[in-house]
Amino acid sequence: MSLLTEEIRALVGREVSYTAPEELGRAAIRYFARAVGDDNPLYTDDAYARRHGYDGVIAPPTLVCETNQYADVPPDPDGYAGHDWHIEIPGTRKVRGGNTYTFHRPVRPGDVVTATWRLTDIAERRTSGGQEMLVVSSAAEYTDQQGRLLVTNEETIIFVALKEEG
């Protein structure tokens, strides 16, 4: 039995975009930095940021990747309210395979961020134990209100077939 059905294969190339409902504010930057335990003055002190080559405070790099601020969707049963392809494959376990981020320019107060996700590939593989798995690859681009690239994100989700009891 193949995990890669025609219905799932047809998802490759699908694209979705989420645009923040408002500009990023200084308070959100400050609160996010505090929440992740990062006390870098680049995020709170304009003079310090200017001395280090910026026009003023910038956001911690990973703030832009928290797409739940852009996706106007209700939380799922696990409480997650960010981007998800909503691929359900019975008889599998969903595993995060990882993310690779490339930061192109800092996010600043006043930026309106758009996250555009594209499902780039779905491939069948086997685990070292011989179980079938599906590897789902997607990519996101985060841009500001002028269309300038802020961040790219490559993400891998893996669906591993559950071992049959026998």
VMD Tcl script that builds the backbone (N, CA, C; Angstrom):
set m [mol new atoms 498]
animate dup $m
set s [atomselect $m all]
$s set {name element resname resid chain x y z} {
  {N N MET 1 A 0.836 -1.194 0.000}
  {CA C MET 1 A 0.000 0.000 0.000}
  {C C MET 1 A 0.874 1.249 0.000}
  {N N SER 2 A 0.569 2.185 -0.846}
  {CA C SER 2 A 1.336 3.422 -0.959}
  {C C SER 2 A 0.665 4.532 -0.153}
  {N N LEU 3 A 1.474 5.289 0.583}
  {CA C LEU 3 A 0.948 6.444 1.313}
  {C C LEU 3 A 0.704 7.624 0.389}
  {N N LEU 4 A 1.393 7.641 -0.753}
  {CA C LEU 4 A 1.281 8.753 -1.688}
  {C C LEU 4 A 0.157 8.494 -2.683}
  {N N THR 5 A -0.989 9.058 -2.383}
  {CA C THR 5 A -2.148 8.912 -3.263}
  {C C THR 5 A -2.155 10.038 -4.292}
  {N N GLU 6 A -2.982 9.890 -5.300}
  {CA C GLU 6 A -3.111 10.950 -6.310}
  {C C GLU 6 A -3.629 12.235 -5.662}
  {N N GLU 7 A -4.531 12.097 -4.704}
  {CA C GLU 7 A -5.078 13.263 -4.011}
  {C C GLU 7 A -3.970 14.036 -3.282}
  {N N ILE 8 A -3.087 13.315 -2.629}
  {CA C ILE 8 A -1.981 13.971 -1.919}
  {C C ILE 8 A -0.961 14.517 -2.919}
  {N N ARG 9 A -0.645 13.762 -3.950}
  {CA C ARG 9 A 0.303 14.218 -4.974}
  {C C ARG 9 A -0.179 15.529 -5.607}
  {N N ALA 10 A -1.495 15.680 -5.752}
  {CA C ALA 10 A -2.072 16.877 -6.375}
  {C C ALA 10 A -1.865 18.137 -5.533}
  {N N LEU 11 A -1.481 17.989 -4.265}
  {CA C LEU 11 A -1.253 19.146 -3.401}
  {C C LEU 11 A 0.044 19.888 -3.729}
  {N N VAL 12 A 0.988 19.209 -4.375}
  {CA C VAL 12 A 2.267 19.842 -4.699}
  {C C VAL 12 A 2.009 21.071 -5.570}
  {N N GLY 13 A 2.616 22.164 -5.179}
  {CA C GLY 13 A 2.420 23.428 -5.888}
  {C C GLY 13 A 1.378 24.329 -5.237}
  {N N ARG 14 A 0.598 23.782 -4.322}
  {CA C ARG 14 A -0.426 24.590 -3.649}
  {C C ARG 14 A 0.257 25.720 -2.880}
  {N N GLU 15 A -0.374 26.889 -2.884}
  {CA C GLU 15 A 0.204 28.052 -2.240}
  {C C GLU 15 A -0.866 28.784 -1.441}
  {N N VAL 16 A -0.485 29.278 -0.267}
  {CA C VAL 16 A -1.370 30.092 0.563}
  {C C VAL 16 A -0.585 31.284 1.094}
  {N N SER 17 A -1.281 32.396 1.295}
  {CA C SER 17 A -0.649 33.601 1.842}
  {C C SER 17 A -1.448 34.107 3.022}
  {N N TYR 18 A -0.720 34.613 3.983}
  {CA C TYR 18 A -1.324 35.232 5.164}
  {C C TYR 18 A -0.669 36.595 5.340}
  {N N THR 19 A -1.461 37.633 5.458}
  {CA C THR 19 A -0.927 38.967 5.703}
  {C C THR 19 A -1.363 39.416 7.086}
  {N N ALA 20 A -0.412 39.962 7.827}
  {CA C ALA 20 A -0.718 40.461 9.168}
  {C C ALA 20 A -1.840 41.495 9.074}
  {N N PRO 21 A -2.754 41.478 10.040}
  {CA C PRO 21 A -3.873 42.427 9.992}
  {C C PRO 21 A -3.478 43.861 10.335}
  {N N GLU 22 A -2.243 44.050 10.804}
  {CA C GLU 22 A -1.803 45.396 11.190}
  {C C GLU 22 A -0.279 45.457 11.180}
  {N N GLU 23 A 0.228 46.653 11.332}
  {CA C GLU 23 A 1.676 46.842 11.399}
  {C C GLU 23 A 2.230 46.205 12.661}
  {N N LEU 24 A 3.470 45.752 12.572}
  {CA C LEU 24 A 4.166 45.233 13.747}
  {C C LEU 24 A 4.500 46.407 14.653}
  {N N GLY 25 A 4.188 46.287 15.917}
  {CA C GLY 25 A 4.430 47.373 16.863}
  {C C GLY 25 A 5.638 47.133 17.747}
  {N N ARG 26 A 6.141 48.204 18.282}
  {CA C ARG 26 A 7.301 48.124 19.192}
  {C C ARG 26 A 6.982 47.266 20.409}
  {N N ALA 27 A 5.763 47.371 20.908}
  {CA C ALA 27 A 5.414 46.585 22.099}
  {C C ALA 27 A 5.473 45.088 21.789}
  {N N ALA 28 A 4.973 44.687 20.615}
  {CA C ALA 28 A 5.020 43.272 20.242}
  {C C ALA 28 A 6.462 42.787 20.162}
  {N N ILE 29 A 7.346 43.629 19.622}
  {CA C ILE 29 A 8.765 43.268 19.535}
  {C C ILE 29 A 9.344 43.097 20.936}
  {N N ARG 30 A 9.083 44.056 21.800}
  {CA C ARG 30 A 9.593 44.006 23.176}
  {C C ARG 30 A 9.046 42.795 23.922}
  {N N TYR 31 A 7.744 42.535 23.810}
  {CA C TYR 31 A 7.139 41.397 24.514}
  {C C TYR 31 A 7.667 40.071 24.000}
  {N N PHE 32 A 7.850 39.958 22.667}
  {CA C PHE 32 A 8.369 38.711 22.110}
  {C C PHE 32 A 9.795 38.475 22.611}
  {N N ALA 33 A 10.631 39.518 22.577}
  {CA C ALA 33 A 12.014 39.371 23.060}
  {C C ALA 33 A 12.025 38.931 24.518}
  {N N ARG 34 A 11.170 39.528 25.314}
  {CA C ARG 34 A 11.103 39.146 26.733}
  {C C ARG 34 A 10.614 37.708 26.879}
  {N N ALA 35 A 9.617 37.325 26.095}
  {CA C ALA 35 A 9.043 35.980 26.194}
  {C C ALA 35 A 10.060 34.900 25.841}
  {N N VAL 36 A 10.960 35.194 24.892}
  {CA C VAL 36 A 11.961 34.185 24.516}
  {C C VAL 36 A 13.258 34.361 25.299}
  {N N GLY 37 A 13.271 35.303 26.254}
  {CA C GLY 37 A 14.427 35.479 27.128}
  {C C GLY 37 A 15.607 36.163 26.459}
  {N N ASP 38 A 15.351 37.014 25.463}
  {CA C ASP 38 A 16.429 37.688 24.743}
  {C C ASP 38 A 16.420 39.165 25.117}
  {N N ASP 39 A 17.425 39.588 25.871}
  {CA C ASP 39 A 17.469 40.971 26.342}
  {C C ASP 39 A 18.398 41.853 25.495}
  {N N ASN 40 A 18.619 41.473 24.245}
  {CA C ASN 40 A 19.459 42.254 23.335}
  {C C ASN 40 A 18.857 43.648 23.166}
  {N N PRO 41 A 19.624 44.697 23.423}
  {CA C PRO 41 A 19.083 46.057 23.300}
  {C C PRO 41 A 18.712 46.458 21.870}
  {N N LEU 42 A 19.098 45.670 20.866}
  {CA C LEU 42 A 18.656 45.962 19.493}
  {C C LEU 42 A 17.139 45.972 19.395}
  {N N TYR 43 A 16.474 45.288 20.318}
  {CA C TYR 43 A 15.024 45.130 20.259}
  {C C TYR 43 A 14.278 46.180 21.076}
  {N N THR 44 A 15.015 46.988 21.847}
  {CA C THR 44 A 14.331 47.931 22.740}
  {C C THR 44 A 14.912 49.342 22.756}
  {N N ASP 45 A 16.121 49.504 22.258}
  {CA C ASP 45 A 16.836 50.776 22.411}
  {C C ASP 45 A 17.221 51.327 21.032}
  {N N ASP 46 A 16.506 52.387 20.585}
  {CA C ASP 46 A 16.773 52.991 19.275}
  {C C ASP 46 A 18.222 53.452 19.133}
  {N N ALA 47 A 18.749 54.135 20.136}
  {CA C ALA 47 A 20.120 54.656 20.055}
  {C C ALA 47 A 21.119 53.512 19.900}
  {N N TYR 48 A 20.934 52.461 20.666}
  {CA C TYR 48 A 21.822 51.299 20.569}
  {C C TYR 48 A 21.730 50.681 19.171}
  {N N ALA 49 A 20.517 50.519 18.659}
  {CA C ALA 49 A 20.324 49.938 17.327}
  {C C ALA 49 A 20.987 50.812 16.263}
  {N N ARG 50 A 20.881 52.137 16.386}
  {CA C ARG 50 A 21.513 53.040 15.407}
  {C C ARG 50 A 23.036 52.918 15.451}
  {N N ARG 51 A 23.589 52.786 16.654}
  {CA C ARG 51 A 25.044 52.614 16.779}
  {C C ARG 51 A 25.514 51.321 16.120}
  {N N HIS 52 A 24.574 50.394 15.907}
  {CA C HIS 52 A 24.930 49.105 15.302}
  {C C HIS 52 A 24.424 48.969 13.867}
  {N N GLY 53 A 24.152 50.116 13.232}
  {CA C GLY 53 A 23.872 50.119 11.797}
  {C C GLY 53 A 22.419 50.023 11.381}
  {N N TYR 54 A 21.493 50.093 12.308}
  {CA C TYR 54 A 20.066 50.035 11.972}
  {C C TYR 54 A 19.446 51.420 12.105}
  {N N ASP 55 A 18.259 51.592 11.527}
  {CA C ASP 55 A 17.559 52.878 11.614}
  {C C ASP 55 A 16.822 53.052 12.936}
  {N N GLY 56 A 16.816 52.048 13.742}
  {CA C GLY 56 A 16.122 52.024 15.030}
  {C C GLY 56 A 15.950 50.565 15.420}
  {N N VAL 57 A 15.115 50.332 16.429}
  {CA C VAL 57 A 14.963 48.959 16.921}
  {C C VAL 57 A 14.516 48.019 15.810}
  {N N ILE 58 A 14.892 46.764 15.956}
  {CA C ILE 58 A 14.491 45.703 15.042}
  {C C ILE 58 A 13.850 44.594 15.866}
  {N N ALA 59 A 13.202 43.664 15.182}
  {CA C ALA 59 A 12.558 42.532 15.868}
  {C C ALA 59 A 13.544 41.379 15.984}
  {N N PRO 60 A 13.408 40.565 17.032}
  {CA C PRO 60 A 14.189 39.334 17.081}
  {C C PRO 60 A 13.904 38.536 15.796}
  {N N PRO 61 A 14.914 37.924 15.199}
  {CA C PRO 61 A 14.729 37.271 13.901}
  {C C PRO 61 A 13.561 36.294 13.822}
  {N N THR 62 A 13.353 35.494 14.849}
  {CA C THR 62 A 12.315 34.468 14.748}
  {C C THR 62 A 10.899 34.997 14.937}
  {N N LEU 63 A 10.744 36.245 15.335}
  {CA C LEU 63 A 9.390 36.789 15.485}
  {C C LEU 63 A 8.617 36.692 14.178}
  {N N VAL 64 A 9.268 36.998 13.064}
  {CA C VAL 64 A 8.590 36.986 11.773}
  {C C VAL 64 A 8.083 35.587 11.420}
  {N N CYS 65 A 8.708 34.564 11.935}
  {CA C CYS 65 A 8.345 33.188 11.584}
  {C C CYS 65 A 7.191 32.636 12.405}
  {N N GLU 66 A 6.725 33.385 13.353}
  {CA C GLU 66 A 5.580 32.936 14.151}
  {C C GLU 66 A 4.318 33.258 13.385}
  {N N THR 67 A 3.971 32.393 12.417}
  {CA C THR 67 A 2.901 32.704 11.477}
  {C C THR 67 A 1.527 32.767 12.114}
  {N N ASN 68 A 1.397 32.338 13.366}
  {CA C ASN 68 A 0.075 32.423 13.968}
  {C C ASN 68 A -0.383 33.876 14.085}
  {N N GLN 69 A 0.518 34.822 14.009}
  {CA C GLN 69 A 0.087 36.223 14.035}
  {C C GLN 69 A -0.503 36.659 12.704}
  {N N TYR 70 A -0.264 35.872 11.636}
  {CA C TYR 70 A -0.773 36.228 10.317}
  {C C TYR 70 A -1.979 35.391 9.923}
  {N N ALA 71 A -1.998 34.156 10.355}
  {CA C ALA 71 A -3.056 33.231 9.951}
  {C C ALA 71 A -4.284 33.492 10.804}
  {N N ASP 72 A -5.313 34.006 10.194}
  {CA C ASP 72 A -6.545 34.299 10.927}
  {C C ASP 72 A -7.407 33.034 10.950}
  {N N VAL 73 A -6.899 32.037 11.672}
  {CA C VAL 73 A -7.589 30.754 11.765}
  {C C VAL 73 A -7.748 30.391 13.232}
  {N N PRO 74 A -8.797 29.661 13.559}
  {CA C PRO 74 A -8.968 29.253 14.949}
  {C C PRO 74 A -7.941 28.186 15.324}
  {N N PRO 75 A -7.601 28.085 16.590}
  {CA C PRO 75 A -6.657 27.052 17.026}
  {C C PRO 75 A -7.200 25.652 16.726}
  {N N ASP 76 A -6.263 24.738 16.399}
  {CA C ASP 76 A -6.664 23.348 16.196}
  {C C ASP 76 A -6.852 22.674 17.557}
  {N N PRO 77 A -7.212 21.400 17.615}
  {CA C PRO 77 A -7.438 20.738 18.905}
  {C C PRO 77 A -6.227 20.754 19.839}
  {N N ASP 78 A -5.017 20.922 19.261}
  {CA C ASP 78 A -3.811 20.994 20.092}
  {C C ASP 78 A -3.467 22.425 20.485}
  {N N GLY 79 A -4.272 23.405 20.061}
  {CA C GLY 79 A -4.044 24.795 20.407}
  {C C GLY 79 A -3.203 25.559 19.411}
  {N N TYR 80 A -2.787 24.929 18.321}
  {CA C TYR 80 A -1.953 25.588 17.317}
  {C C TYR 80 A -2.831 26.394 16.366}
  {N N ALA 81 A -2.452 27.667 16.134}
  {CA C ALA 81 A -3.256 28.525 15.263}
  {C C ALA 81 A -2.443 29.070 14.092}
  {N N GLY 82 A -1.387 28.394 13.721}
  {CA C GLY 82 A -0.562 28.845 12.610}
  {C C GLY 82 A -0.843 28.088 11.335}
  {N N HIS 83 A 0.070 28.237 10.385}
  {CA C HIS 83 A -0.079 27.580 9.083}
  {C C HIS 83 A 0.027 26.066 9.216}
  {N N ASP 84 A -0.847 25.365 8.505}
  {CA C ASP 84 A -0.816 23.900 8.441}
  {C C ASP 84 A -1.445 23.505 7.109}
  {N N TRP 85 A -0.878 22.503 6.465}
  {CA C TRP 85 A -1.435 22.036 5.192}
  {C C TRP 85 A -2.668 21.169 5.387}
  {N N HIS 86 A -2.957 20.760 6.607}
  {CA C HIS 86 A -4.123 19.933 6.927}
  {C C HIS 86 A -4.118 18.611 6.157}
  {N N ILE 87 A -2.942 18.016 6.069}
  {CA C ILE 87 A -2.821 16.699 5.449}
  {C C ILE 87 A -3.006 15.660 6.553}
  {N N GLU 88 A -3.984 14.816 6.367}
  {CA C GLU 88 A -4.255 13.748 7.329}
  {C C GLU 88 A -4.082 12.420 6.606}
  {N N ILE 89 A -3.224 11.567 7.133}
  {CA C ILE 89 A -2.988 10.268 6.518}
  {C C ILE 89 A -3.241 9.207 7.584}
  {N N PRO 90 A -4.372 8.515 7.499}
  {CA C PRO 90 A -4.702 7.494 8.498}
  {C C PRO 90 A -3.591 6.447 8.587}
  {N N GLY 91 A -3.368 5.974 9.799}
  {CA C GLY 91 A -2.372 4.936 10.018}
  {C C GLY 91 A -0.943 5.441 10.025}
  {N N THR 92 A -0.777 6.769 10.201}
  {CA C THR 92 A 0.569 7.336 10.270}
  {C C THR 92 A 0.719 8.213 11.501}
  {N N ARG 93 A 1.953 8.492 11.805}
  {CA C ARG 93 A 2.293 9.436 12.869}
  {C C ARG 93 A 2.982 10.623 12.203}
  {N N LYS 94 A 2.554 11.827 12.531}
  {CA C LYS 94 A 3.114 13.045 11.941}
  {C C LYS 94 A 4.303 13.499 12.796}
  {N N VAL 95 A 5.440 13.718 12.124}
  {CA C VAL 95 A 6.669 14.105 12.813}
  {C C VAL 95 A 7.243 15.340 12.135}
  {N N ARG 96 A 7.641 16.315 12.913}
  {CA C ARG 96 A 8.308 17.489 12.343}
  {C C ARG 96 A 9.722 17.093 11.950}
  {N N GLY 97 A 10.072 17.322 10.693}
  {CA C GLY 97 A 11.399 16.981 10.200}
  {C C GLY 97 A 12.392 18.113 10.336}
  {N N GLY 98 A 11.905 19.319 10.583}
  {CA C GLY 98 A 12.796 20.445 10.798}
  {C C GLY 98 A 12.502 21.622 9.900}
  {N N ASN 99 A 13.147 22.727 10.237}
  {CA C ASN 99 A 13.036 23.973 9.493}
  {C C ASN 99 A 14.433 24.530 9.256}
  {N N THR 100 A 14.600 25.204 8.130}
  {CA C THR 100 A 15.830 25.920 7.823}
  {C C THR 100 A 15.435 27.346 7.462}
  {N N TYR 101 A 15.932 28.294 8.237}
  {CA C TYR 101 A 15.596 29.698 8.017}
  {C C TYR 101 A 16.785 30.442 7.412}
  {N N THR 102 A 16.490 31.363 6.515}
  {CA C THR 102 A 17.487 32.295 6.010}
  {C C THR 102 A 16.918 33.696 6.224}
  {N N PHE 103 A 17.639 34.496 6.992}
  {CA C PHE 103 A 17.187 35.844 7.320}
  {C C PHE 103 A 17.864 36.835 6.376}
  {N N HIS 104 A 17.042 37.562 5.595}
  {CA C HIS 104 A 17.559 38.452 4.567}
  {C C HIS 104 A 17.655 39.908 5.020}
  {N N ARG 105 A 16.718 40.360 5.813}
  {CA C ARG 105 A 16.745 41.731 6.323}
  {C C ARG 105 A 15.927 41.757 7.616}
  {N N PRO 106 A 16.244 42.684 8.513}
  {CA C PRO 106 A 15.508 42.720 9.779}
  {C C PRO 106 A 14.084 43.243 9.616}
  {N N VAL 107 A 13.238 42.794 10.493}
  {CA C VAL 107 A 11.858 43.267 10.564}
  {C C VAL 107 A 11.846 44.452 11.525}
  {N N ARG 108 A 11.132 45.506 11.143}
  {CA C ARG 108 A 11.115 46.745 11.915}
  {C C ARG 108 A 9.709 47.088 12.368}
  {N N PRO 109 A 9.582 47.899 13.400}
  {CA C PRO 109 A 8.261 48.401 13.762}
  {C C PRO 109 A 7.651 49.104 12.547}
  {N N GLY 110 A 6.370 48.895 12.338}
  {CA C GLY 110 A 5.680 49.491 11.202}
  {C C GLY 110 A 5.588 48.572 9.998}
  {N N ASP 111 A 6.370 47.489 9.990}
  {CA C ASP 111 A 6.274 46.546 8.877}
  {C C ASP 111 A 4.960 45.772 8.939}
  {N N VAL 112 A 4.386 45.531 7.777}
  {CA C VAL 112 A 3.229 44.649 7.641}
  {C C VAL 112 A 3.754 43.423 6.896}
  {N N VAL 113 A 3.763 42.305 7.574}
  {CA C VAL 113 A 4.404 41.102 7.050}
  {C C VAL 113 A 3.384 40.186 6.379}
  {N N THR 114 A 3.790 39.647 5.223}
  {CA C THR 114 A 3.010 38.629 4.534}
  {C C THR 114 A 3.847 37.360 4.472}
  {N N ALA 115 A 3.245 36.256 4.868}
  {CA C ALA 115 A 3.886 34.942 4.771}
  {C C ALA 115 A 3.203 34.182 3.639}
  {N N THR 116 A 3.996 33.743 2.662}
  {CA C THR 116 A 3.466 32.973 1.536}
  {C C THR 116 A 4.120 31.592 1.557}
  {N N TRP 117 A 3.286 30.577 1.755}
  {CA C TRP 117 A 3.740 29.188 1.834}
  {C C TRP 117 A 3.448 28.470 0.527}
  {N N ARG 118 A 4.366 27.606 0.110}
  {CA C ARG 118 A 4.175 26.786 -1.093}
  {C C ARG 118 A 4.609 25.365 -0.782}
  {N N LEU 119 A 3.726 24.423 -1.078}
  {CA C LEU 119 A 4.058 23.006 -0.893}
  {C C LEU 119 A 4.916 22.595 -2.097}
  {N N THR 120 A 6.190 22.281 -1.863}
  {CA C THR 120 A 7.147 22.103 -2.959}
  {C C THR 120 A 7.359 20.659 -3.397}
  {N N ASP 121 A 7.178 19.689 -2.484}
  {CA C ASP 121 A 7.443 18.304 -2.863}
  {C C ASP 121 A 6.822 17.359 -1.838}
  {N N ILE 122 A 6.422 16.204 -2.328}
  {CA C ILE 122 A 5.980 15.105 -1.459}
  {C C ILE 122 A 6.623 13.848 -2.021}
  {N N ALA 123 A 7.412 13.167 -1.202}
  {CA C ALA 123 A 8.151 12.001 -1.678}
  {C C ALA 123 A 7.948 10.817 -0.747}
  {N N GLU 124 A 7.882 9.633 -1.341}
  {CA C GLU 124 A 7.806 8.391 -0.566}
  {C C GLU 124 A 9.217 7.940 -0.218}
  {N N ARG 125 A 9.377 7.465 0.991}
  {CA C ARG 125 A 10.655 6.926 1.458}
  {C C ARG 125 A 10.355 5.763 2.395}
  {N N ARG 126 A 11.415 5.150 2.871}
  {CA C ARG 126 A 11.294 4.102 3.891}
  {C C ARG 126 A 12.227 4.448 5.045}
  {N N THR 127 A 11.772 4.156 6.246}
  {CA C THR 127 A 12.623 4.362 7.413}
  {C C THR 127 A 13.694 3.279 7.422}
  {N N SER 128 A 14.683 3.419 8.285}
  {CA C SER 128 A 15.721 2.394 8.396}
  {C C SER 128 A 15.132 1.067 8.856}
  {N N GLY 129 A 13.969 1.115 9.511}
  {CA C GLY 129 A 13.281 -0.095 9.948}
  {C C GLY 129 A 12.329 -0.662 8.900}
  {N N GLY 130 A 12.294 -0.032 7.737}
  {CA C GLY 130 A 11.473 -0.531 6.640}
  {C C GLY 130 A 10.056 0.000 6.581}
  {N N GLN 131 A 9.684 0.906 7.481}
  {CA C GLN 131 A 8.333 1.467 7.461}
  {C C GLN 131 A 8.207 2.501 6.344}
  {N N GLU 132 A 7.039 2.537 5.731}
  {CA C GLU 132 A 6.775 3.561 4.728}
  {C C GLU 132 A 6.680 4.919 5.407}
  {N N MET 133 A 7.112 5.933 4.672}
  {CA C MET 133 A 6.925 7.301 5.161}
  {C C MET 133 A 6.772 8.226 3.979}
  {N N LEU 134 A 6.122 9.330 4.245}
  {CA C LEU 134 A 5.917 10.380 3.259}
  {C C LEU 134 A 6.642 11.615 3.784}
  {N N VAL 135 A 7.488 12.218 2.946}
  {CA C VAL 135 A 8.229 13.409 3.328}
  {C C VAL 135 A 7.618 14.587 2.572}
  {N N VAL 136 A 7.059 15.526 3.317}
  {CA C VAL 136 A 6.378 16.688 2.750}
  {C C VAL 136 A 7.272 17.906 2.944}
  {N N SER 137 A 7.641 18.540 1.839}
  {CA C SER 137 A 8.518 19.718 1.884}
  {C C SER 137 A 7.742 20.953 1.456}
  {N N SER 138 A 7.939 22.020 2.199}
  {CA C SER 138 A 7.313 23.280 1.821}
  {C C SER 138 A 8.293 24.408 2.072}
  {N N ALA 139 A 8.001 25.536 1.461}
  {CA C ALA 139 A 8.849 26.715 1.605}
  {C C ALA 139 A 7.963 27.925 1.824}
  {N N ALA 140 A 8.476 28.844 2.616}
  {CA C ALA 140 A 7.744 30.085 2.870}
  {C C ALA 140 A 8.657 31.264 2.604}
  {N N GLU 141 A 8.045 32.324 2.105}
  {CA C GLU 141 A 8.720 33.608 1.993}
  {C C GLU 141 A 7.937 34.611 2.818}
  {N N TYR 142 A 8.659 35.366 3.622}
  {CA C TYR 142 A 8.063 36.421 4.427}
  {C C TYR 142 A 8.534 37.743 3.837}
  {N N THR 143 A 7.593 38.600 3.478}
  {CA C THR 143 A 7.916 39.881 2.859}
  {C C THR 143 A 7.273 41.014 3.644}
  {N N ASP 144 A 7.807 42.212 3.451}
  {CA C ASP 144 A 7.210 43.376 4.098}
  {C C ASP 144 A 6.193 44.030 3.164}
  {N N GLN 145 A 5.630 45.151 3.575}
  {CA C GLN 145 A 4.569 45.818 2.827}
  {C C GLN 145 A 5.042 46.335 1.474}
  {N N GLN 146 A 6.347 46.409 1.255}
  {CA C GLN 146 A 6.884 46.843 -0.039}
  {C C GLN 146 A 7.328 45.650 -0.889}
  {N N GLY 147 A 7.036 44.441 -0.395}
  {CA C GLY 147 A 7.401 43.243 -1.132}
  {C C GLY 147 A 8.849 42.822 -0.969}
  {N N ARG 148 A 9.577 43.465 -0.055}
  {CA C ARG 148 A 10.986 43.108 0.167}
  {C C ARG 148 A 11.059 41.825 0.981}
  {N N LEU 149 A 11.955 40.948 0.557}
  {CA C LEU 149 A 12.121 39.655 1.212}
  {C C LEU 149 A 12.758 39.833 2.584}
  {N N LEU 150 A 12.099 39.288 3.604}
  {CA C LEU 150 A 12.605 39.344 4.968}
  {C C LEU 150 A 13.263 38.022 5.357}
  {N N VAL 151 A 12.536 36.924 5.136}
  {CA C VAL 151 A 12.991 35.606 5.588}
  {C C VAL 151 A 12.482 34.546 4.618}
  {N N THR 152 A 13.276 33.493 4.435}
  {CA C THR 152 A 12.788 32.282 3.775}
  {C C THR 152 A 12.865 31.156 4.793}
  {N N ASN 153 A 11.946 30.220 4.660}
  {CA C ASN 153 A 11.840 29.109 5.607}
  {C C ASN 153 A 11.528 27.845 4.813}
  {N N GLU 154 A 12.372 26.845 4.946}
  {CA C GLU 154 A 12.092 25.542 4.350}
  {C C GLU 154 A 11.710 24.604 5.482}
  {N N GLU 155 A 10.593 23.899 5.306}
  {CA C GLU 155 A 10.057 23.051 6.370}
  {C C GLU 155 A 9.827 21.636 5.849}
  {N N THR 156 A 10.088 20.669 6.703}
  {CA C THR 156 A 9.845 19.275 6.366}
  {C C THR 156 A 8.939 18.645 7.416}
  {N N ILE 157 A 7.875 18.006 6.940}
  {CA C ILE 157 A 6.970 17.236 7.794}
  {C C ILE 157 A 7.011 15.799 7.286}
  {N N ILE 158 A 7.077 14.853 8.202}
  {CA C ILE 158 A 7.180 13.441 7.821}
  {C C ILE 158 A 5.998 12.682 8.407}
  {N N PHE 159 A 5.381 11.862 7.570}
  {CA C PHE 159 A 4.312 10.971 8.009}
  {C C PHE 159 A 4.878 9.555 7.971}
  {N N VAL 160 A 4.984 8.921 9.133}
  {CA C VAL 160 A 5.555 7.584 9.233}
  {C C VAL 160 A 4.424 6.595 9.485}
  {N N ALA 161 A 4.389 5.549 8.648}
  {CA C ALA 161 A 3.371 4.500 8.818}
  {C C ALA 161 A 3.573 3.811 10.169}
  {N N LEU 162 A 2.466 3.619 10.862}
  {CA C LEU 162 A 2.531 2.909 12.139}
  {C C LEU 162 A 2.795 1.427 11.888}
  {N N LYS 163 A 3.559 0.824 12.761}
  {CA C LYS 163 A 3.811 -0.619 12.631}
  {C C LYS 163 A 2.526 -1.380 12.904}
  {N N GLU 164 A 2.295 -2.358 12.073}
  {CA C GLU 164 A 1.103 -3.176 12.270}
  {C C GLU 164 A 1.336 -4.152 13.402}
  {N N GLU 165 A 0.338 -4.267 14.255}
  {CA C GLU 165 A 0.411 -5.227 15.363}
  {C C GLU 165 A 0.257 -6.622 14.797}
  {N N GLY 166 A 1.046 -7.505 15.220}
  {CA C GLY 166 A 0.885 -8.827 14.665}
  {C C GLY 166 A 1.530 -9.813 15.486}
}
mol reanalyze $m
mol bondsrecalc $m
mol representation Tube
mol addrep $m
